[in-house]
Amino acid sequence: MAAVPGARRRAGVALPFHIDRRMVAGIALVAASVAGGLVLWQGATDTTTLLVAAHDIPPGHVIQRSDLTLSEARLTGGLATLALDDTNLDAAVGRTTNTAIHAGELLVRPDLTTGPVLSADEVAVTIPVETGTIFPGLRPTDAVSLLATTNAGKPESITVTLLERAVVFDVSLERGIVRSSSADGTEAAGEVTNVTLAVPRSEAERIANALVNAELTVVLLARQESGSPPPP
């Protein structure tokens, strides 16, 4: 039987296909290089929305919303863990600064304190009072009023307000000598709570005089809402 020429030609088309491994390796290297470049580019362009001082903020200032603005930045290293981002905005408002923050500077965690801070025109005055005469839950940052009573226990006794509003700086309990409110003015041993107040420097002498010559009473006040103006 004679061979069919057309069938032979069709059979000759199915030749073995050889893959160039060097070409495949080159393509893989190019792909890896492109992927690595994309990762580096993405890392270099990723930014975070951060809290920034809208103006100069002094130490001892209670942060308000108007004190802060938002800015995009890319942080690395330790600063990335210290800086406060926009998710911390509500938590930052109402906190007190313990250092000066200049306009445009990032707000970082060490800038804020959980306790009160004395401003440049304030001093801390410690007032020993009988433990039973103050609110037992009194704590730093509470607002109080300071009253002075002269001639305690006598008909001519009078009470005046020394400070309309002051901030509690510290509270500590100790054993000591307390002045009795009895008419004979006797003194007895008992528990004393030392209430330290942050007061205006201009009031320090008047308070020191009252400490010696009068009986002082610390009155707890309601907390003010953030941003509300101080009482007249």
C-alpha positions in Angstrom: 0.0 0.0 0.0 1.4 3.4 -0.9 1.9 6.0 1.7 -0.3 9.1 1.6 1.8 12.2 1.2 -0.6 14.5 3.0 -0.6 12.3 6.1 3.2 12.3 6.3 3.3 16.1 6.1 0.7 16.4 9.0 2.7 14.0 11.1 5.9 16.1 10.6 4.2 19.2 12.2 4.2 17.7 15.8 7.8 18.6 16.7 9.1 18.5 20.4 8.9 22.0 22.1 12.0 22.9 24.2 11.7 25.5 27.1 14.6 27.8 27.6 15.2 27.7 31.4 17.3 30.8 31.4 14.5 32.8 29.8 12.1 31.6 32.5 14.5 32.5 35.3 14.9 35.9 33.8 11.2 36.5 33.7 10.9 35.3 37.4 13.6 37.8 38.4 11.9 40.7 36.6 8.5 39.8 38.3 10.1 39.6 41.7 11.8 42.9 41.2 8.6 44.6 40.1 6.7 43.1 43.1 9.4 44.3 45.5 9.4 47.7 44.0 5.6 48.0 44.5 5.9 47.0 48.2 8.6 49.6 48.8 6.6 52.2 47.0 3.5 51.4 49.0 5.5 51.6 52.2 7.0 54.9 51.3 3.6 56.4 50.4 1.5 55.1 53.4 0.7 57.9 55.7 -1.2 58.3 59.0 -3.6 61.1 60.1 -1.9 62.6 63.2 -2.9 65.1 65.9 -1.0 68.4 65.6 -1.0 71.5 67.7 -3.1 74.2 66.0 -1.2 76.9 67.9 1.2 77.3 70.8 0.0 75.4 73.8 1.4 76.2 77.3 2.2 73.6 80.0 -0.7 73.0 82.4 -3.3 73.7 79.7 -6.4 71.5 79.4 -6.6 70.4 75.8 -9.7 71.5 73.9 -10.8 70.4 70.4 -9.8 73.8 69.0 -6.2 73.3 70.2 -5.7 70.5 67.7 -5.7 70.0 64.0 -5.0 67.0 61.8 -2.1 66.3 59.4 -0.9 63.5 57.2 2.6 62.1 57.8 4.6 58.9 57.5 6.3 57.9 60.8 9.0 55.3 61.5 10.8 54.1 64.6 9.9 55.1 68.1 8.0 58.2 67.1 5.4 56.0 65.4 4.5 54.5 68.7 4.5 57.8 70.6 2.5 60.0 68.2 -1.3 60.3 68.7 -3.4 59.7 65.6 -7.0 60.8 64.8 -8.5 57.8 66.7 -7.1 59.3 69.9 -8.7 62.7 69.4 -11.6 62.2 71.9 -9.2 60.8 74.5 -6.7 63.7 74.1 -9.4 66.4 74.6 -9.6 67.1 78.4 -6.1 66.0 79.1 -3.5 68.3 80.6 -0.2 69.2 79.0 2.9 68.9 81.1 5.2 70.7 78.6 4.9 73.5 76.0 3.8 72.3 72.5 4.5 74.7 69.7 2.2 75.3 66.7 2.6 72.6 64.1 4.3 70.1 66.4 3.0 66.5 66.7 1.1 65.7 69.9 2.9 62.7 71.5 1.9 60.7 74.6 4.7 62.1 76.9 3.2 65.6 76.3 0.1 64.7 78.3 -0.4 63.9 81.9 -3.2 62.3 83.8 -2.7 64.6 86.8 -2.8 68.4 87.3 0.2 70.5 86.3 1.1 73.9 87.8 1.1 76.7 85.3 3.6 79.6 85.5 1.3 81.8 87.7 0.2 79.0 90.1 1.7 77.6 93.3 0.8 74.4 95.3 -0.5 75.0 98.9 -1.1 72.1 101.2 -4.0 72.4 103.6 -4.4 69.9 106.5 -8.0 69.1 107.2 -9.8 66.6 109.4 -10.5 63.5 107.4 -14.1 63.4 108.3 -14.8 66.9 107.0 -14.0 66.2 103.3 -15.5 64.1 100.6 -13.8 60.6 101.0 -13.4 60.2 97.2 -11.6 63.5 96.7 -8.8 63.0 94.1 -6.4 65.1 92.0 -7.9 67.2 89.2 -11.2 67.6 91.3 -12.4 71.2 91.5 -13.0 72.6 95.0 -13.9 75.8 96.8 -12.0 76.9 99.9 -13.8 78.4 102.9 -12.3 80.0 106.0 -14.0 80.2 109.4 -12.7 82.4 112.2 -13.7 82.2 115.8 -15.1 78.7 115.3 -17.6 77.6 117.9 -18.2 81.2 119.1 -21.2 83.5 118.5 -19.0 85.9 116.5 -17.9 83.1 114.2 -17.9 84.0 110.5 -17.2 82.0 107.4 -15.9 83.5 104.1 -14.9 82.1 100.7 -11.2 82.3 100.1 -11.2 80.7 96.7 -14.2 80.3 94.5 -12.6 77.5 92.5 -9.2 75.7 92.7 -7.9 72.4 91.4 -6.8 69.5 93.7 -3.1 68.8 93.1 -2.7 65.9 95.5 -4.4 64.2 98.4 -2.7 62.2 101.2 -3.7 60.8 104.6 -1.6 60.9 107.7 -1.7 60.8 111.5 -1.3 64.2 113.1 -2.5 67.0 115.4 -5.8 68.6 114.3 -7.4 71.7 115.6 -10.7 71.1 117.4 -13.8 73.1 116.5 -14.8 73.2 120.2 -15.1 76.6 121.9 -12.1 76.1 124.1 -9.8 75.5 121.1 -8.3 72.3 122.3 -6.2 70.1 120.0 -6.2 66.4 119.7 -4.5 63.6 117.8 -6.4 62.2 114.8 -6.4 61.5 111.1 -5.4 64.4 108.9 -5.9 64.6 105.1 -3.4 66.9 103.4 -5.2 68.5 100.5 -2.8 70.2 98.2 -4.4 72.8 95.9 -3.1 74.5 92.8 -3.9 78.2 93.5 -3.0 81.5 91.9 0.3 82.9 93.1 -1.5 86.1 94.0 -3.7 84.3 96.5 -0.9 82.4 98.3 -0.3 84.9 101.1 -4.0 85.2 101.9 -4.3 81.4 102.1 -1.2 81.1 104.3 -2.6 83.7 106.7 -5.9 81.8 106.9 -4.0 78.5 107.6 -2.6 80.1 110.8 -5.6 82.1 111.9 -8.7 80.3 110.7 -10.2 76.9 110.2 -10.3 75.9 106.5 -13.0 73.8 104.8 -12.5 72.2 101.3 -15.8 71.9 99.4 -16.1 69.7 96.3 -17.6 71.3 93.2 -19.2 69.9 90.2 -16.9 69.2 87.2 -17.1 71.6 84.3 -17.9 70.3 80.8 -15.0 70.5 78.4 -14.9 73.9 76.7 -17.3 75.6 79.2 -16.1 78.9 80.5 -15.0 79.3 84.1 -17.5 80.8 86.6 -17.3 84.6 86.9 
